Amino acid sequence: MARNTLLVRAGALGDVLLLRRAVAALRRDGGRVLLIAPASAGAAIVGPGPSEVDELVAWDTAEVARLFVAEAGLAGRLRERLVTIDLALVYSRSDVLARNLGRVVPRVVSHDPVPAGGLHASRWLARPLDALGLGTEIDPEPMRATAAEAAEARRVLSALPETFLAVHPGSGSPAKSWPPERFAALLDVLAPPGAWLLVEGPADAAPAAALAQRPGAVVARALPPRMLGAVLSHAALFVGNDSGVSHLAAAWGAPTLVLFGPTDPAVWAPVGPHVSVLRAPEGRMDALAVEAVVAAARATLSGRAHPSG
């Protein structure tokens, strides 16, 4: 019998997108999937596709905060939503959270959000569903735009050629970022004459500044994640650091090359049908040569990359 499931996951964009394997297994089971997650990251995974959730409850609300208060009662709209839930899968170490959910939800399963044993995060997050008899070996399908999202994406795509290169030079940490001048050198080799896409997030002004002045740059600045994903789904190639944007490009099916430094791609590589990764020597991004990235990019373009996760 189909079950309605609640997933509870704090984290940034990449953390939430790594839930798609678990979501896809639940959707194949036939029930609805509700997600409690931070608003911006969580909204990225609410959509019509088979690896997307039906509804989001924003993490940063008073109703969700009560779930972390011992013996707190649940009322209002959140309780109305939870009484329809058969299973809660909670990616948290909080016993209080699990107990409070257990007062409303018949079955609550807690699972440490940090992968163990070198297992890829996508498979680690889906592991509790294997114990419930739900197969998680099938890779999640790329995400899908609604008609409204596709229309919004066309506003950006209208400034780009049918085949375009997209790059994102930022990340959540300088240690995870390839130097901007090397992205510039990469563009010298790979960017065809005409327009190309530069993705700039809220914290990417510095690494994006010089690249934005290059000929042909079309800047996608602080776009909502789903609109950006719909744009990136049309890219011939996306190149970026280990960041949420790289996870987004992969999840929307773009041929994606991700540059890794101190983090382990065996655990944290984005999940998608056309993903390749390149790790910097000794985990140092400044040790990653332009020639190596060019070669990896060309291999990704030629289809020699393999699905990850």
C-alpha positions as CSV (number, residue, x, y, z in Angstrom):
1,M,0.0,0.0,0.0
2,A,1.3,3.4,-0.9
3,R,2.5,5.5,2.0
4,N,2.8,9.2,2.5
5,T,6.3,10.1,3.7
6,L,7.9,13.0,5.5
7,L,11.6,13.7,5.0
8,V,13.3,16.0,7.4
9,R,16.7,17.4,6.2
10,A,18.6,20.5,7.2
11,G,21.4,21.6,4.9
12,A,22.3,23.6,1.9
13,L,21.3,23.1,-1.7
14,G,23.6,20.2,-2.5
15,D,22.6,18.4,0.7
16,V,18.9,18.5,-0.2
17,L,19.5,17.5,-3.9
18,L,21.3,14.4,-2.7
19,L,18.0,13.2,-1.3
20,R,16.6,12.6,-4.8
21,R,17.5,8.9,-4.8
22,A,15.4,8.4,-1.7
23,V,12.6,10.6,-3.1
24,A,12.5,8.6,-6.3
25,A,12.2,5.3,-4.4
26,L,9.3,6.8,-2.4
27,R,7.6,8.2,-5.5
28,R,7.8,4.7,-7.1
29,D,6.0,3.4,-4.0
30,G,3.1,5.6,-5.0
31,G,2.7,7.9,-2.0
32,R,3.1,11.6,-1.6
33,V,6.4,13.0,-0.2
34,L,6.5,16.0,2.1
35,L,9.8,17.7,2.9
36,I,10.9,19.8,5.9
37,A,14.0,21.7,4.9
38,P,15.5,25.2,4.7
39,A,13.2,27.3,2.4
40,S,15.6,28.1,-0.4
41,A,17.3,24.7,-0.7
42,G,14.1,22.8,-0.2
43,A,12.2,24.8,-2.8
44,A,14.7,23.5,-5.4
45,I,13.4,20.0,-5.1
46,V,9.6,20.7,-5.2
47,G,8.4,19.8,-8.7
48,P,6.6,17.5,-11.1
49,G,9.4,15.0,-11.7
50,P,9.7,11.5,-10.3
51,S,12.7,12.5,-8.1
52,E,11.0,15.6,-6.7
53,V,8.8,16.1,-3.6
54,D,5.2,17.2,-3.6
55,E,5.3,19.8,-0.9
56,L,7.8,21.8,1.3
57,V,7.4,23.0,4.9
58,A,10.1,25.6,5.5
59,W,12.5,24.8,8.3
60,D,12.7,28.3,9.6
61,T,9.2,28.6,11.0
62,A,7.8,28.7,14.5
63,E,5.9,25.5,14.0
64,V,9.0,23.5,13.0
65,A,11.0,25.1,15.8
66,R,8.5,23.5,18.3
67,L,9.5,20.1,17.0
68,F,12.9,20.6,18.8
69,V,11.3,21.6,22.2
70,A,10.8,18.7,24.6
71,E,7.2,17.8,25.2
72,A,6.0,20.5,22.8
73,G,2.5,20.0,21.4
74,L,1.8,20.3,17.7
75,A,-1.1,22.3,16.4
76,G,-2.2,24.4,13.5
77,R,-1.3,23.8,9.8
78,L,1.8,21.6,10.5
79,R,-0.2,19.1,12.6
80,E,-2.9,19.0,9.8
81,R,-0.1,18.0,7.4
82,L,1.5,15.5,9.6
83,V,-1.6,13.5,10.5
84,T,-1.7,12.4,6.8
85,I,1.9,11.0,7.1
86,D,2.6,7.3,7.5
87,L,6.4,7.4,7.8
88,A,8.8,10.1,8.8
89,L,12.4,9.7,7.8
90,V,14.5,12.1,9.9
91,Y,18.1,13.0,9.0
92,S,19.0,14.2,12.4
93,R,20.6,13.1,15.7
94,S,17.9,14.9,17.7
95,D,16.0,12.5,19.9
96,V,13.6,15.3,20.8
97,L,12.7,15.9,17.1
98,A,12.0,12.1,16.6
99,R,9.9,11.9,19.8
100,N,7.7,14.9,18.9
101,L,7.1,13.6,15.4
102,G,6.3,10.2,16.8
103,R,3.3,11.7,18.7
104,V,1.6,12.3,15.3
105,V,3.4,10.0,12.8
106,P,2.9,6.2,13.2
107,R,6.5,5.3,12.2
108,V,9.6,7.5,12.6
109,V,13.0,6.4,11.4
110,S,16.1,8.5,12.4
111,H,19.2,8.3,10.2
112,D,22.5,10.1,10.8
113,P,22.9,12.7,7.9
114,V,26.7,12.2,7.7
115,P,27.7,9.3,5.4
116,A,29.7,6.5,6.9
117,G,32.1,3.9,5.5
118,G,32.9,5.8,2.4
119,L,29.5,5.3,0.9
120,H,28.2,7.9,-1.5
121,A,25.9,10.4,0.2
122,S,23.0,9.7,-2.2
123,R,23.1,6.0,-1.3
124,W,23.7,6.6,2.4
125,L,20.6,8.9,2.6
126,A,18.5,6.2,0.8
127,R,19.8,3.3,2.9
128,P,16.8,3.3,5.4
129,L,14.5,2.6,2.5
130,D,16.3,-0.6,1.6
131,A,15.3,-1.9,5.0
132,L,11.7,-1.0,4.2
133,G,11.8,-3.1,1.0
134,L,12.0,-0.1,-1.3
135,G,14.6,-0.5,-4.1
136,T,17.0,2.4,-4.3
137,E,19.4,1.1,-6.9
138,I,17.7,2.9,-9.8
139,D,19.4,6.2,-10.5
140,P,17.0,9.2,-10.1
141,E,15.8,10.8,-13.3
142,P,16.7,14.4,-14.1
143,M,14.4,17.1,-12.7
144,R,11.6,18.6,-14.7
145,A,10.5,22.1,-15.2
146,T,6.9,23.2,-14.9
147,A,5.4,25.2,-17.8
148,A,5.9,28.4,-15.8
149,E,9.5,27.5,-15.0
150,A,10.3,26.7,-18.6
151,A,8.9,30.0,-19.7
152,E,11.0,31.9,-17.1
153,A,14.1,30.0,-18.2
154,R,13.5,31.0,-21.9
155,R,14.1,34.6,-20.9
156,V,17.7,33.8,-20.1
157,L,18.1,31.2,-22.9
158,S,17.1,33.8,-25.5
159,A,20.4,35.5,-25.0
160,L,22.4,32.2,-25.5
161,P,23.1,30.0,-28.5
162,E,21.4,26.6,-28.8
163,T,24.7,25.1,-27.7
164,F,26.5,26.9,-24.9
165,L,29.1,26.5,-22.2
166,A,28.2,27.3,-18.6
167,V,30.7,27.9,-15.7
168,H,30.3,28.6,-12.0
169,P,33.5,29.8,-10.4
170,G,32.2,30.0,-6.8
171,S,31.6,27.6,-3.9
172,G,31.0,27.7,-0.2
173,S,34.7,27.9,0.6
174,P,37.9,29.3,-1.0
175,A,39.6,26.0,-0.4
176,K,37.0,24.3,-2.7
177,S,37.3,26.9,-5.5
178,W,39.6,26.7,-8.6
179,P,41.3,30.1,-9.1
180,P,39.2,32.5,-11.3
181,E,42.1,33.2,-13.6
182,R,42.2,29.5,-14.5
183,F,38.5,29.5,-15.3
184,A,39.4,32.4,-17.7
185,A,42.1,30.3,-19.3
186,L,39.6,27.4,-19.6
187,L,37.2,29.8,-21.4
188,D,40.0,30.8,-23.8
189,V,40.1,27.2,-25.0
190,L,36.6,26.0,-24.7
191,A,34.2,29.0,-25.1
192,P,33.1,29.2,-28.8
193,P,32.7,32.6,-30.4
194,G,29.4,34.1,-29.1
195,A,27.6,34.0,-25.8
196,W,28.3,31.7,-22.9
197,L,26.8,31.5,-19.4
198,L,28.4,32.7,-16.2
199,V,26.5,31.6,-13.0
200,E,26.9,34.0,-10.1
201,G,25.4,33.1,-6.7
202,P,24.9,35.5,-3.8
203,A,28.5,34.9,-2.5
204,D,30.3,34.8,-5.8
205,A,30.8,38.5,-6.7
206,A,34.6,38.3,-6.3
207,P,35.4,35.2,-8.4
208,A,32.8,36.2,-11.0
209,A,33.8,39.9,-11.4
210,A,36.7,39.4,-13.9
211,L,34.9,36.7,-15.9
212,A,31.8,38.9,-16.2
213,Q,33.9,41.3,-18.3
214,R,34.9,38.8,-20.9
215,P,33.3,38.9,-24.4
216,G,30.1,37.0,-24.7
217,A,29.4,36.6,-21.0
218,V,25.7,36.2,-20.1
219,V,25.5,36.5,-16.3
220,A,22.9,34.5,-14.4
221,R,23.0,36.3,-11.2
222,A,21.2,35.0,-8.0
223,L,18.5,33.2,-10.0
224,P,16.0,31.0,-8.0
225,P,17.4,27.4,-8.0
226,R,14.7,25.9,-10.1
227,M,14.9,28.6,-12.8
228,L,18.7,28.2,-12.9
229,G,18.3,24.4,-13.1
230,A,15.9,24.8,-16.0
231,V,18.5,27.0,-17.8
232,L,21.4,24.7,-17.1
233,S,19.5,21.7,-18.4
234,H,20.1,23.2,-21.9
235,A,23.8,23.6,-21.5
236,A,26.2,21.6,-23.7
237,L,28.6,21.6,-20.8
238,F,28.7,22.9,-17.2
239,V,32.0,23.3,-15.3
240,G,32.0,24.2,-11.7
241,N,33.5,23.6,-8.2
242,D,32.1,21.3,-5.5
243,S,29.1,23.5,-4.8
244,G,25.3,23.4,-4.8
245,V,25.2,24.8,-8.3
246,S,27.1,21.8,-9.6
247,H,24.6,19.5,-7.9
248,L,21.8,21.5,-9.5
249,A,23.3,21.2,-13.0
250,A,23.8,17.5,-12.6
251,A,20.3,17.0,-11.2
252,W,18.8,18.8,-14.2
253,G,20.7,16.5,-16.6
254,A,23.4,18.8,-17.9
255,P,26.8,17.3,-18.9
256,T,28.6,18.3,-15.8
257,L,32.3,18.5,-14.9
258,V,32.9,19.1,-11.2
259,L,36.3,20.1,-9.8
260,F,37.1,18.7,-6.3
261,G,39.8,19.7,-3.9
262,P,39.6,18.8,-0.1
263,T,36.3,17.0,-0.3
264,D,36.0,13.4,-1.5
265,P,34.0,13.0,-4.7
266,A,33.5,9.3,-3.9
267,V,31.2,10.6,-1.2
268,W,30.0,14.0,-2.4
269,A,29.9,13.9,-6.2
270,P,26.7,15.3,-7.7
271,V,24.2,12.8,-9.0
272,G,23.1,12.9,-12.6
273,P,23.2,11.0,-15.9
274,H,26.2,12.9,-17.3
275,V,28.6,13.7,-14.5
276,S,32.4,13.5,-14.4
277,V,34.7,14.7,-11.6
278,L,38.3,15.8,-11.4
279,R,40.1,15.9,-8.1
280,A,43.0,18.3,-7.6
281,P,46.4,16.8,-6.6
282,E,46.7,16.5,-2.8
283,G,43.3,18.2,-2.5
284,R,44.7,21.6,-3.4
285,M,42.7,23.5,-6.0
286,D,45.7,25.7,-7.0
287,A,47.5,22.5,-8.0
288,L,44.9,21.6,-10.6
289,A,46.3,22.5,-14.1
290,V,44.2,24.1,-16.8
291,E,45.3,21.4,-19.3
292,A,43.9,18.7,-17.0
293,V,40.5,20.5,-16.8
294,V,40.4,21.1,-20.5
295,A,41.0,17.3,-21.2
296,A,38.3,16.4,-18.6
297,A,35.9,18.9,-20.1
298,R,36.4,17.5,-23.6
299,A,35.9,13.9,-22.3
300,T,32.6,15.0,-20.7
301,L,31.5,16.7,-23.9
302,S,32.3,13.5,-25.9
303,G,30.1,11.5,-23.6
304,R,32.9,9.5,-21.9
305,A,31.7,10.5,-18.4
306,H,29.9,8.1,-16.2
307,P,26.9,8.6,-13.9
308,S,27.9,9.2,-10.3
309,G,26.3,8.4,-6.9
